[in-house]
Amino acid sequence: MNMSGPIEGVVAPGFEPVRDAFVGNFERPGDYQECGAALAVFHRGQLVVDLWGGYADMNRSRKWTRDTLVNVWSTTKGVVATAVAMLVDRGLIRYEDNLAYIWPEFAEAGKQGITLAHVLSHQAGLPGFVEPTRIEDQYDWQQCCAKLVRQSPIWEPGTATSYHAMTYGWLAGEVIRRLSGKAVRQFIQDEIAAPMRADIFIGVPGSEEHRLAHTIPPRNPAKLPPLPQAAMMALTNPEQDASAANTAPWRKAEIPAANGHASAIALARLYTFLVEGGEQEGVRLLSPQVVDKMRAAATRDRTDMFLGFKDSWGMGMALNSPGIYGPNPQAFGHSGWGGSFACADPAARIAIGYVCNRMGPDLVGDPRTRALCNAVFSSRPLEAN
């Protein structure tokens, strides 16, 4: 039985397979069946797919709308990477600069050689907290930064990779705060969301709470194999609880690695700027040169201790070496726990944003996202390129 409710929105001629794939995710049996979701695709700067459907809550009492916001977990990291890139573009810092250049106390405990590039490509050796940490501690910016100041890297920075699932946010975010003089939430609003006319929040204001979807934790969380220390630090200190995303403290906090709230069209619009050289409709976020630096490989096909497979990282962006963002190796983007993702393909001039509230059980490899990407890149307008 189709429990999705009506699917709304539009697709441009030739992109009908994308609608079919989107509808198919609501009819998918088991752990990956959608409750509510939205998908937006831009091609050559034009909106060609704008779909939404289902429900914003588990009780199916509120329909998902075009303006529904949902926690997108690590898809937030691509937004933060863009904010950092804007500071690089303004000449305030270089990717090769040490963090201690603008955060002197960070040099403590053997961290004087950690660069901005190390942080953004998950090579800094600070994949999680050493000191005991609770979920609620993540809501205290100063406490999290102070813990990282006291901590030593667990490997020589630049020599290994392990996904900095949460610490990425405070490390990159403190760079934004110190260089711009603004909290991360304010920088995102003033410098990215407002110029783009896009709904992206790190810390949701009270005026927008009525638009929030309820996050539905995985039905059957993945059973993890034995993991190295680096991965255990990121996963268990604190052990993340997806239901925290439904609490007011989480929604109001600044957690730049994981508590971005956005619509699908907002994420797709951001990546349209990146795929079109940093500028759209007379609004410039970045220079083409800095966009190129964001997607240049800092690591290439190195086994990630957290993720357990070989991946490649740019400056805060996941590069498409595993083929997660379509067939073109030039594609880049970021995905989030539970299924959300946003990506850009410069060769095809495609930008995609997808959000959902029912989280899939696996950390990587969500079949919904693969089905959507496959449908986008098999659409007739792209086959003709």
Secondary structure as GFF3:
##gff-version 3
##sequence-region A 1 385
A	DSSP	beta_strand	7	11	.	.	.	ID=ss1
A	DSSP	alpha_helix	16	26	.	.	.	ID=ss2
A	DSSP	three_ten_helix	30	32	.	.	.	ID=ss3
A	DSSP	beta_strand	36	43	.	.	.	ID=ss4
A	DSSP	beta_strand	46	54	.	.	.	ID=ss5
A	DSSP	beta_strand	70	71	.	.	.	ID=ss6
A	DSSP	alpha_helix	76	89	.	.	.	ID=ss7
A	DSSP	three_ten_helix	99	101	.	.	.	ID=ss8
A	DSSP	three_ten_helix	104	110	.	.	.	ID=ss9
A	DSSP	alpha_helix	116	120	.	.	.	ID=ss10
A	DSSP	three_ten_helix	135	139	.	.	.	ID=ss11
A	DSSP	alpha_helix	141	150	.	.	.	ID=ss12
A	DSSP	alpha_helix	167	180	.	.	.	ID=ss13
A	DSSP	alpha_helix	184	187	.	.	.	ID=ss14
A	DSSP	pi_helix	188	193	.	.	.	ID=ss15
A	DSSP	alpha_helix	194	196	.	.	.	ID=ss16
A	DSSP	beta_strand	200	202	.	.	.	ID=ss17
A	DSSP	three_ten_helix	206	211	.	.	.	ID=ss18
A	DSSP	alpha_helix	229	236	.	.	.	ID=ss19
A	DSSP	three_ten_helix	242	246	.	.	.	ID=ss20
A	DSSP	alpha_helix	248	252	.	.	.	ID=ss21
A	DSSP	beta_strand	260	262	.	.	.	ID=ss22
A	DSSP	alpha_helix	264	275	.	.	.	ID=ss23
A	DSSP	beta_strand	279	280	.	.	.	ID=ss24
A	DSSP	beta_strand	283	284	.	.	.	ID=ss25
A	DSSP	alpha_helix	288	294	.	.	.	ID=ss26
A	DSSP	beta_strand	299	303	.	.	.	ID=ss27
A	DSSP	beta_strand	310	313	.	.	.	ID=ss28
A	DSSP	beta_strand	318	319	.	.	.	ID=ss29
A	DSSP	beta_strand	332	335	.	.	.	ID=ss30
A	DSSP	beta_strand	341	345	.	.	.	ID=ss31
A	DSSP	beta_strand	350	356	.	.	.	ID=ss32
A	DSSP	alpha_helix	367	377	.	.	.	ID=ss33
A	DSSP	alpha_helix	380	383	.	.	.	ID=ss34
###
